[in-house]
Amino acid sequence: MKQFLIHLMPIYAILFLSGCTANLTDPEIDFEPPAYVEQMPSREDKKDFGSVGSIFGQGENPLFTDHKAMHVNDVVTVVISENAKSANSGSKQLTEDDSVGLGGGAFTSAGSNSAVNSAVKKLNGLTNVGFEAASASAYTGQGSSKRDSSFTTTVSARIVKVLQNGNYFISGKREILVDEQKQIIQIGGVIRPYDIDQYNKINSSQISDAKILYKTEGEVDRATKQGWGSKAIQSIWPF
């Protein structure tokens, strides 16, 4: 039995450490396309014009059309304007009282026999035993949260895939390095060509399965981050 426990110690150690490190990593966003984007075949470009020589023009660069992104590797400007406001509060109170009382039985004597009466008294002394119990518990909890954030910028994205239904899967990234501080803005998602305006722009609220990343890297970012040692201690500290 002792050897069996010794063999289990490494497994327990791995599970304990994996639980401790669960909250040590920073949140990340996976910019891989959604599953349906991978499964849906690409749309084939068809160049079968029914009216050759039309004065309105056809093909890659029609004369009287807006210059919108239409094909793979075309660029569309995404206007990121995200505002999030939320406020919620909750309270909970529980009270419970329990009491139990059990009385013992008693015997009586109807006769005048002193021996019987004495025996009944002795018997009552053994059986007339009661039981009482009481318990009480109370719980009170209260919490509230408030969030108010906004983020506005623009980034150009490239059409990575034209889906069979005509929608576009776009992906874009912008990196800015100023005074050894690097700002990274990345976006991805699915858009409809009808939502692109005449200036080849689209709002981030019109992106399906949108993934938006904004982060900074550099000395200021490192100085404001908590060290991994402090995170490890806080993840296992029970108080």
Secondary structure, 3 states (H helix, E strand, C coil): CHHHHHHHHHHHHHHHHHHHHHHCCCCCCCCCCCHHHHHCCECCCCCCCCCCCCCCCCCCCCCCCCCCCCCCCCEEEEEEEEEEEEEEEEEEEEEEEEEEEECCCCCCCCCCCHHHHHHHHHHHHHHCCCEEEEEEEEEEEEEEEEEEEEEEEEEEEEEEEEECCCCEEEEEEEEEEECCEEEEEEEEEEECHHHCCCCCEEEHHHCEEEEEEEEEECHHHHHHCCCHHHHHHHHHCCC
